[in-house]
Amino acid sequence: MSYIQNAHSPLTKKSYHFAIRIVNMVKFINCSPKEYGMLNQVFRSGTAIGALVSEAVYAQSPADFVNKLSIALKECNETLYWLNILHDTEYVSKEQYDSMNTDCQELLALLIASIKTTKQNKEIK
C-alpha cells in the first residue's frame, strides 16, 4: 500500500505527489559535479514540503501545526526559486518548468490557506 493511500487532505496528497515529481525531475537532469549542488537544493526543498506537511499531521498543538506548515511554506518558496534557476539556465524546458511551477504555486496557495485558517480558528498569532 502506498503512503499516499492513507492521506486524506488535498495538501498531503499534493505535497507527496510534488515530491515524487521533484525526485523524477532531478533523476533526469544531466549535470557536472560542479552543478550538482543546484540540483541537490531543489531536491531537498521540493521534498521537504511534503515531509513537513506529514509532520504537521501529528503536531502537538495548533501552534506546532502552524509552525510546521510555515516551514513548509518557506521550503515551497525556495523550491520556486530553484525551479526558476533551472528554467533560466535551460536545465528544464519551458513545458517542464510551467508544469512544476503550477504545482508549486498551488502548494503555496494551499499552505497559505491552511495556515491562515488554522490561525483564525485557533486564535494563534
MDAnalysis code that builds the backbone (N, CA, C; Angstrom):
import MDAnalysis as mda
import numpy as np

u = mda.Universe.empty(375, n_residues=125, atom_resindex=np.repeat(np.arange(125), 3), trajectory=True)
u.add_TopologyAttr("name", ["N", "CA", "C"] * 125)
u.add_TopologyAttr("resid", np.arange(1, 126))
u.add_TopologyAttr("resname", ["MET", "SER", "TYR", "ILE", "GLN", "ASN", "ALA", "HIS", "SER", "PRO", "LEU", "THR", "LYS", "LYS", "SER", "TYR", "HIS", "PHE", "ALA", "ILE", "ARG", "ILE", "VAL", "ASN", "MET", "VAL", "LYS", "PHE", "ILE", "ASN", "CYS", "SER", "PRO", "LYS", "GLU", "TYR", "GLY", "MET", "LEU", "ASN", "GLN", "VAL", "PHE", "ARG", "SER", "GLY", "THR", "ALA", "ILE", "GLY", "ALA", "LEU", "VAL", "SER", "GLU", "ALA", "VAL", "TYR", "ALA", "GLN", "SER", "PRO", "ALA", "ASP", "PHE", "VAL", "ASN", "LYS", "LEU", "SER", "ILE", "ALA", "LEU", "LYS", "GLU", "CYS", "ASN", "GLU", "THR", "LEU", "TYR", "TRP", "LEU", "ASN", "ILE", "LEU", "HIS", "ASP", "THR", "GLU", "TYR", "VAL", "SER", "LYS", "GLU", "GLN", "TYR", "ASP", "SER", "MET", "ASN", "THR", "ASP", "CYS", "GLN", "GLU", "LEU", "LEU", "ALA", "LEU", "LEU", "ILE", "ALA", "SER", "ILE", "LYS", "THR", "THR", "LYS", "GLN", "ASN", "LYS", "GLU", "ILE", "LYS"])
u.atoms.positions = np.array([
    [0.847, -1.182, 0.000],
    [0.000, 0.000, 0.000],
    [0.892, 1.243, 0.000],
    [0.587, 2.132, -0.866],
    [1.342, 3.372, -0.977],
    [1.056, 4.281, 0.213],
    [2.048, 5.053, 0.607],
    [1.899, 6.012, 1.702],
    [0.698, 6.915, 1.465],
    [0.553, 7.374, 0.258],
    [-0.456, 8.383, -0.059],
    [-1.882, 7.827, 0.015],
    [-2.058, 6.532, -0.061],
    [-3.401, 5.955, 0.014],
    [-4.058, 6.232, 1.369],
    [-3.254, 6.457, 2.398],
    [-3.788, 6.741, 3.727],
    [-4.012, 8.240, 3.948],
    [-3.572, 9.062, 3.042],
    [-3.683, 10.509, 3.201],
    [-5.089, 10.971, 2.844],
    [-5.607, 11.886, 3.636],
    [-6.960, 12.378, 3.399],
    [-6.991, 13.817, 2.911],
    [-6.021, 14.609, 3.274],
    [-6.081, 16.021, 2.913],
    [-5.492, 16.267, 1.528],
    [-6.067, 17.202, 0.799],
    [-5.510, 17.563, -0.511],
    [-4.060, 18.061, -0.394],
    [-3.748, 18.760, 0.688],
    [-2.389, 19.263, 0.883],
    [-1.396, 18.106, 1.037],
    [-1.764, 17.103, 1.797],
    [-0.888, 15.943, 1.984],
    [-0.675, 15.221, 0.658],
    [-1.749, 14.990, -0.066],
    [-1.651, 14.290, -1.352],
    [-0.829, 15.090, -2.360],
    [-1.133, 16.371, -2.475],
    [-0.462, 17.212, -3.463],
    [1.030, 17.356, -3.136],
    [1.368, 17.528, -1.867],
    [2.777, 17.684, -1.496],
    [3.555, 16.389, -1.721],
    [2.908, 15.251, -1.499],
    [3.541, 13.956, -1.739],
    [3.804, 13.754, -3.235],
    [2.788, 14.008, -4.042],
    [2.950, 13.855, -5.492],
    [3.977, 14.848, -6.052],
    [4.017, 16.041, -5.481],
    [5.001, 17.024, -5.915],
    [6.418, 16.531, -5.594],
    [6.602, 15.949, -4.416],
    [7.920, 15.416, -4.047],
    [8.359, 14.341, -5.044],
    [7.430, 13.492, -5.438],
    [7.762, 12.458, -6.426],
    [8.157, 13.099, -7.760],
    [7.441, 14.135, -8.158],
    [7.780, 14.823, -9.409],
    [9.176, 15.454, -9.316],
    [9.495, 16.023, -8.165],
    [10.824, 16.624, -7.969],
    [11.902, 15.551, -8.087],
    [11.710, 14.421, -7.422],
    [12.693, 13.330, -7.476],
    [12.875, 12.881, -8.916],
    [11.788, 12.682, -9.635],
    [11.885, 12.236, -11.029],
    [12.528, 13.288, -11.918],
    [12.232, 14.548, -11.687],
    [12.847, 15.616, -12.472],
    [14.365, 15.610, -12.279],
    [14.787, 15.540, -11.031],
    [16.221, 15.577, -10.727],
    [16.941, 14.367, -11.307],
    [16.279, 13.210, -11.301],
    [16.877, 11.984, -11.845],
    [17.302, 12.141, -13.298],
    [16.534, 12.931, -14.044],
    [16.758, 13.006, -15.487],
    [17.526, 14.241, -15.943],
    [18.000, 15.034, -15.021],
    [18.803, 16.201, -15.406],
    [20.270, 15.807, -15.362],
    [20.918, 15.951, -16.488],
    [22.350, 15.673, -16.570],
    [23.125, 16.926, -16.208],
    [24.062, 16.771, -15.303],
    [24.887, 17.921, -14.939],
    [26.250, 17.439, -14.470],
    [27.165, 18.370, -14.426],
    [28.505, 18.058, -13.942],
    [28.493, 18.090, -12.410],
    [29.522, 17.523, -11.800],
    [29.597, 17.566, -10.334],
    [29.554, 18.993, -9.767],
    [30.052, 19.956, -10.506],
    [30.020, 21.355, -10.061],
    [28.582, 21.856, -9.914],
    [27.710, 21.366, -10.774],
    [26.326, 21.842, -10.798],
    [25.403, 21.001, -9.912],
    [25.927, 19.925, -9.350],
    [25.105, 19.041, -8.547],
    [24.491, 19.762, -7.346],
    [25.193, 20.718, -6.784],
    [24.680, 21.463, -5.633],
    [23.336, 22.108, -5.913],
    [23.192, 22.636, -7.120],
    [21.937, 23.272, -7.511],
    [20.800, 22.242, -7.535],
    [21.060, 21.078, -8.097],
    [20.039, 20.028, -8.138],
    [19.722, 19.520, -6.730],
    [20.744, 19.436, -5.907],
    [20.536, 18.992, -4.530],
    [19.626, 19.968, -3.786],
    [19.779, 21.243, -4.053],
    [18.953, 22.255, -3.382],
    [17.470, 22.102, -3.738],
    [17.170, 21.970, -5.036],
    [15.761, 21.817, -5.439],
    [15.221, 20.471, -4.955],
    [16.074, 19.456, -4.938],
    [15.680, 18.148, -4.432],
    [15.300, 18.236, -2.954],
    [16.147, 18.894, -2.183],
    [15.917, 18.993, -0.734],
    [14.695, 19.840, -0.406],
    [14.600, 21.018, -1.025],
    [13.469, 21.899, -0.698],
    [12.153, 21.325, -1.232],
    [12.194, 20.745, -2.421],
    [10.973, 20.218, -3.032],
    [10.405, 19.008, -2.316],
    [11.275, 18.181, -1.741],
    [10.801, 17.020, -0.990],
    [10.503, 17.365, 0.467],
    [11.106, 18.414, 0.980],
    [10.878, 18.824, 2.375],
    [9.441, 19.296, 2.597],
    [8.834, 19.854, 1.567],
    [7.461, 20.360, 1.706],
    [6.545, 19.247, 2.213],
    [6.551, 18.131, 1.523],
    [5.698, 17.003, 1.904],
    [6.074, 16.408, 3.250],
    [7.372, 16.359, 3.539],
    [7.805, 15.820, 4.830],
    [7.282, 16.689, 5.972],
    [7.325, 17.995, 5.799],
    [6.832, 18.904, 6.832],
    [5.312, 18.847, 6.968],
    [4.624, 18.721, 5.844],
    [3.167, 18.565, 5.889],
    [2.826, 17.269, 6.621],
    [3.580, 16.216, 6.362],
    [3.366, 14.940, 7.031],
    [3.610, 15.068, 8.539],
    [4.652, 15.787, 8.923],
    [4.915, 16.037, 10.342],
    [3.772, 16.806, 10.987],
    [3.206, 17.748, 10.267],
    [2.135, 18.593, 10.807],
    [0.896, 17.785, 11.161],
    [0.708, 16.658, 10.493],
    [-0.461, 15.821, 10.766],
    [-0.504, 15.421, 12.246],
    [0.647, 15.185, 12.841],
    [0.710, 14.777, 14.241],
    [1.325, 15.875, 15.124],
    [1.056, 17.096, 14.766],
    [1.559, 18.225, 15.553],
    [1.030, 18.144, 16.982],
    [1.812, 18.680, 17.908],
    [1.448, 18.616, 19.324],
    [0.398, 19.646, 19.715],
    [0.241, 20.660, 18.886],
    [-0.720, 21.723, 19.192],
    [-1.021, 22.483, 17.904],
    [-2.057, 23.314, 17.924],
    [-2.313, 24.149, 16.740],
    [-1.123, 25.046, 16.395],
    [-0.437, 25.557, 17.410],
    [0.737, 26.399, 17.153],
    [1.854, 25.587, 16.485],
    [2.050, 24.348, 16.913],
    [3.047, 23.470, 16.306],
    [2.663, 23.161, 14.859],
    [1.375, 22.926, 14.633],
    [0.854, 22.679, 13.286],
    [1.181, 23.858, 12.364],
    [0.890, 25.057, 12.830],
    [1.170, 26.276, 12.049],
    [2.673, 26.415, 11.814],
    [3.469, 26.108, 12.825],
    [4.921, 26.204, 12.678],
    [5.429, 25.259, 11.588],
    [4.964, 24.017, 11.608],
    [5.398, 23.043, 10.589],
    [4.984, 23.499, 9.187],
    [3.744, 23.976, 9.057],
    [3.287, 24.432, 7.743],
    [4.006, 25.705, 7.313],
    [4.382, 26.537, 8.261],
    [5.128, 27.760, 7.929],
    [6.512, 27.424, 7.387],
    [7.134, 26.411, 7.948],
    [8.433, 25.967, 7.427],
    [8.245, 25.353, 6.035],
    [7.171, 24.583, 5.856],
    [6.868, 24.024, 4.530],
    [6.658, 25.139, 3.516],
    [6.036, 26.225, 3.953],
    [5.815, 27.385, 3.081],
    [7.149, 27.985, 2.636],
    [8.086, 28.101, 3.555],
    [9.429, 28.605, 3.206],
    [10.112, 27.684, 2.202],
    [9.990, 26.373, 2.428],
    [10.595, 25.401, 1.511],
    [9.953, 25.484, 0.127],
    [8.659, 25.716, 0.101],
    [7.932, 25.848, -1.161],
    [8.430, 27.077, -1.923],
    [8.598, 28.164, -1.209],
    [9.105, 29.381, -1.834],
    [10.533, 29.180, -2.355],
    [11.359, 28.477, -1.594],
    [12.717, 28.187, -2.046],
    [12.692, 27.307, -3.299],
    [11.778, 26.360, -3.333],
    [11.654, 25.480, -4.497],
    [11.303, 26.283, -5.746],
    [10.425, 27.261, -5.588],
    [10.093, 28.140, -6.720],
    [11.349, 28.848, -7.236],
    [12.176, 29.298, -6.328],
    [13.434, 29.956, -6.710],
    [14.297, 29.012, -7.547],
    [14.500, 27.786, -7.047],
    [15.358, 26.840, -7.765],
    [14.751, 26.406, -9.095],
    [13.437, 26.285, -9.162],
    [12.798, 25.965, -10.444],
    [13.044, 27.075, -11.464],
    [12.992, 28.309, -11.004],
    [13.290, 29.435, -11.903],
    [14.738, 29.388, -12.381],
    [15.655, 29.089, -11.479],
    [17.070, 28.977, -11.860],
    [17.241, 27.869, -12.903],
    [16.635, 26.706, -12.649],
    [16.751, 25.586, -13.591],
    [16.175, 25.938, -14.956],
    [15.087, 26.672, -14.967],
    [14.491, 27.084, -16.237],
    [15.365, 28.123, -16.941],
    [15.778, 29.128, -16.209],
    [16.540, 30.226, -16.821],
    [17.937, 29.804, -17.271],
    [18.442, 28.683, -16.758],
    [19.732, 28.160, -17.209],
    [19.560, 26.964, -18.148],
    [18.323, 26.729, -18.562],
    [17.973, 25.729, -19.562],
    [18.246, 24.277, -19.161],
    [18.149, 24.002, -17.853],
    [18.220, 22.612, -17.402],
    [16.871, 21.932, -17.549],
    [15.797, 22.722, -17.502],
    [14.455, 22.187, -17.749],
    [13.802, 23.028, -18.841],
    [12.957, 22.377, -19.602],
    [12.272, 23.070, -20.697],
    [11.172, 23.977, -20.153],
    [10.657, 24.824, -21.001],
    [9.555, 25.706, -20.606],
    [8.346, 24.879, -20.177],
    [8.065, 23.810, -20.906],
    [6.923, 22.959, -20.581],
    [7.095, 22.296, -19.218],
    [8.296, 21.785, -18.955],
    [8.568, 21.177, -17.650],
    [8.453, 22.221, -16.540],
    [9.049, 23.362, -16.785],
    [9.005, 24.446, -15.802],
    [7.565, 24.862, -15.527],
    [6.792, 25.095, -16.582],
    [5.407, 25.543, -16.408],
    [4.608, 24.554, -15.564],
    [4.774, 23.279, -15.838],
    [4.049, 22.250, -15.097],
    [4.473, 22.210, -13.627],
    [5.782, 22.204, -13.375],
    [6.283, 22.160, -11.994],
    [5.934, 23.455, -11.253],
    [6.049, 24.570, -11.934],
    [5.748, 25.861, -11.327],
    [4.263, 25.934, -10.931],
    [3.395, 25.461, -11.805],
    [1.963, 25.460, -11.494],
    [1.684, 24.637, -10.243],
    [2.250, 23.445, -10.173],
    [2.062, 22.602, -8.990],
    [2.602, 23.268, -7.731],
    [3.761, 23.872, -7.848],
    [4.380, 24.521, -6.689],
    [3.552, 25.734, -6.236],
    [3.036, 26.502, -7.185],
    [2.184, 27.647, -6.841],
    [0.896, 27.186, -6.156],
    [0.346, 26.053, -6.605],
    [-0.851, 25.507, -5.961],
    [-0.552, 25.076, -4.532],
    [0.599, 24.459, -4.328],
    [1.005, 24.085, -2.974],
    [1.169, 25.321, -2.094],
    [1.775, 26.344, -2.652],
    [1.954, 27.600, -1.921],
    [0.608, 28.144, -1.466],
    [-0.363, 28.159, -2.362],
    [-1.698, 28.668, -2.038],
    [-2.371, 27.801, -0.968],
    [-2.242, 26.484, -1.073],
    [-2.827, 25.588, -0.072],
    [-2.189, 25.794, 1.298],
    [-0.879, 25.957, 1.314],
    [-0.182, 26.178, 2.582],
    [-0.615, 27.487, 3.226],
    [-0.680, 28.543, 2.436],
    [-1.096, 29.848, 2.961],
    [-2.517, 29.760, 3.517],
    [-3.407, 29.123, 2.770],
    [-4.795, 28.997, 3.210],
    [-4.893, 28.168, 4.493],
    [-4.137, 27.087, 4.576],
    [-4.173, 26.230, 5.765],
    [-3.649, 26.962, 6.997],
    [-2.578, 27.696, 6.819],
    [-2.007, 28.465, 7.931],
    [-2.989, 29.535, 8.382],
    [-3.535, 30.252, 7.432],
    [-4.477, 31.336, 7.744],
    [-5.718, 30.801, 8.465],
    [-6.284, 29.719, 7.936],
    [-7.485, 29.135, 8.541],
    [-7.206, 28.656, 9.963],
    [-6.087, 27.976, 10.156],
    [-5.744, 27.472, 11.487],
    [-5.553, 28.632, 12.461],
    [-4.865, 29.665, 12.026],
    [-4.657, 30.820, 12.900],
    [-5.987, 31.477, 13.277],
    [-6.886, 31.598, 12.323],
    [-8.190, 32.208, 12.594],
    [-9.023, 31.343, 13.525],
    [-9.034, 30.050, 13.301],
    [-9.855, 29.129, 14.093],
    [-9.319, 28.926, 15.498],
    [-8.011, 29.023, 15.656],
    [-7.404, 28.751, 16.953],
    [-6.861, 30.003, 17.632],
    [-7.081, 31.140, 17.003],
    [-6.611, 32.425, 17.529],
    [-5.116, 32.394, 17.843],
    [-4.340, 31.884, 16.898],
    [-2.877, 31.824, 17.030],
    [-2.309, 33.065, 16.366],
    [-1.354, 33.670, 16.976],
    [-0.705, 34.869, 16.423],
    [0.538, 34.502, 15.673],
])
